[in-house]
Amino acid sequence: MKHIFGSTREKDEQQRSARFVMMTESPVRQLVMKMAVPTIISMMVTALYNIVDAFFVGHISTEATAGVGVSFAYMTFINAIGFFFGHGSGNFISTALGAKKYHEAEKMAATGFISSMTVGTIAGVVGLFLLSPLSRMMGATPDIVPSSNDYLLFILIGTPFMMSSLTLNNQLRLQGNARYAMVGIATGAVLNIFLDAVFIYGFGMGVMGASLATCISQMVGWAVLLLGTERSGNVHIRFRNFTPTLRSYIDIFNGGMPSLCRHVFVCVSTIMLNRYAAYYAAPGTEASAIAAFAIVSRVMMFAFSLILGIGQGFQPVCGFNYGAGLHERVRQSFIFTTELATIVLIIMSITFAVFAPDIVRVFRSEDAELIKIGTRVLWWQCISFPLIGVSTVTNMMYQTTRKTFIATLLSMGRQGIFFIPTIMILPLFIGFQGVEMTQAIADALTFLLALPFAFQEIKDKKDKKDKKDKKR
């Protein structure tokens, strides 16, 4: 038995050493793409599930589409906590592995995962007791509340698995095993698409069928990811390594606070968008307005998921090399990732702008008002969408290198610092059009905020390289 455990530890050490060499010596551009391809696939498959989910629900009724759109606010809350523990523990794990502190990485992995599971359990139970008030709080009008409640029911039951699944995914990805992280997320997403059709149409469960499909598929994805942590070379999850100390949570806070703020503001902005869309919409079109924004949000999230995938391929490269003190590799990978993200965004924005009416019509062709509103909203967002590559990758850079204040500031821009004042003020002057324009204006202002920080980081990394060269 001792021989078996010794052999396993030796195999883990060999795998980790090989991964360290790959992360710190491989050509930067190829390495970023190698890390990015699996994350792009997992993000795109997940976003595709959201698109298919909206497609199936959209053909039930406008109210059903709006109900799922309202429930998206709670989904962003799940993302907020899951990414907080995932990025908080994962960024620590990444830099710890870069510094070859393997036991510290194992302790953080257990602490992040178990904490996420615990918070998810509490949130799910509380939400089930407050189902209708939760729907109304998120902006559901009386005719939308039944659909919102139906969708939330199984989402609340699956909350602990959904939260901790995000944590596991980020831990695996940030330790350089993006491929298995992709398998876990993609398995759940593909199963979700299949179960949507079975439950919504086969069993006639409507919106509740979409919720049940999501719950089951997320549990399966969670199990696959947990099994992934047992593979050789990965940081294993062991309850004995659970260390809920103040120091552990400070480390999680430093690495995860930007993600928490970003997703909390997404949650808040989604609620405000639902409420302002209903308030400023023409009488009798409130459900169409909320549904239109919900559809455009899914479409733009599909595009944004590609950028997130590229950025998440950059993060482990950044974390490993930052931990190893290889600042020039960090600088090179940052510049390459930013350029690639911007080019992709330009292409996608042009495509979405040209085909905007057709894209919206796919989801709900029966509602002419929804198509008209959705087309205008999509056009507005395409105008400034190419700018978010700079702000997103810069935010990831500061978060991964654990510069918490700046990373948090940047993460709050797009959906918080700029979005909230804009949606509160602009509609007072130009009515519903102000609601339609809000996200585009917030994206442009976030770009202007991020730009000087991006240039400063490039300069700092170059200065460190020059200083290191002089010492030689």
CORSULTA-V239589 format. One record per run of one state. SS is the DSSP state (2 for helix, 1 for strand, 0 for the rest). FROM is the first residue (numbers start at 0). TO is the last residue. Records with the same first field share a line. If there is no record, write none. Layout:
# CORSULTA-V239589
SS->FROM-TO ; FROM-TO
This chain:
# CORSULTA-V239589
0->0-0 ; 25-26 ; 58-60 ; 98-100 ; 129-129 ; 137-140 ; 157-157 ; 174-176 ; 202-205 ; 228-237 ; 241-244 ; 280-284 ; 323-325 ; 354-354 ; 363-366 ; 385-386 ; 400-402 ; 411-411 ; 417-417 ; 430-430 ; 471-471
2->1-24 ; 27-57 ; 61-97 ; 101-128 ; 130-136 ; 141-156 ; 158-173 ; 177-201 ; 206-227 ; 238-240 ; 245-279 ; 285-322 ; 326-353 ; 355-362 ; 367-384 ; 387-399 ; 403-410 ; 412-416 ; 418-429 ; 431-470
